[in-house]
Amino acid sequence: MSKFDEISELAIENYGIVTAAEAVKIGVALKDVHEWIHSGRLEKAGRGVFRLRNYPYSEYCHYAEAVALVGKGAWICGDSVLAMHNLALVNPLRICVATTRRVRRTLPEWIEVVKKSGDEDKDDFNGIPCQNLASVLIEARGRLMLERLHQAIAEARGRGLLSVPDNERIKKEFKV
C-alpha cells in the first residue's frame, strides 16, 4: 500500500480530513503531504489540516473540518449540535466549536470558538466529537421556541438519539 493510499484511508474515515499529526503518526513525511498538495491530490484546509481533493461532500464534512481546525480535544457545541443532528430547525451562521485549550491559530469566519473549563459533557455523533444532545436541548430552553424544542425532543427520541439516562434528564427538565 502506498503512503498516499494510507493517507486516503485515514481521511476517508474522517470525512475527507487528515491532520499533519495523524500523517506523521502513520509514518508519512510532511514533504510528501506538500507534494500531494502541489499535485492536486490534497488541499490545505488550514494550519496542519488537509482535505482529500476527491472526497464526496456530505452534511458532516464541515463539522469534522471545524473540529480539526480548532485542534486536539475540540468538539462541536451549542446550536451547532442541533444543526448537525438536523433538529429544531436551527441554522447557525457559524459552527460553534468548544475547547479547553487556548486557540492561537487563525480560523475561518465560519468557525466560532468557545472556551470551556471541562469536557465532561462530551459525546460523539457519527465519529465527530460534540456536546451531549440532552445538554444542548436543556441549554436551548429560553433561546428557542418551546414548541420547536418539544418537537426536537420528540424527533430525537424517535430517531434514538437520546440514551435512557439522557431521556430521563429531559423528562425531569421539561416534564414531557
C-alpha angles and dihedrals in degrees: 000000000000123000091249090054089053091050090047092051091050092047093048090057089056104044094272094308126122128172129217090243091055091048092052090045092060092045102261115142116231090231087064090051090052090049090054090050091053092047091051099246093113132024129207112247095178143314106336093348124108134185126214104242098219098040111127112244117247133181091261099051095092092050093051090046093049092052091048093048093052090050145230115353096016123138139184113259145178123006089351088071090055090049091048090053090043093238136142094013093269122156110177119198091227134034107243112221123185126207138169092216133073113262115213101165122100111255132194118267092250092068123078115192120211121191113223127187095222142007099221090119093058123130138166130241120185090336094310117114111236144156116279109274094224090055091050092051091049092047090049092064107113093022099062128048109269091232091056091047093052090047090050091050091050092048092047090052092047092051092046094243095135123072120222094260091046090049090052090049091053092047089054094047099042101024090227 
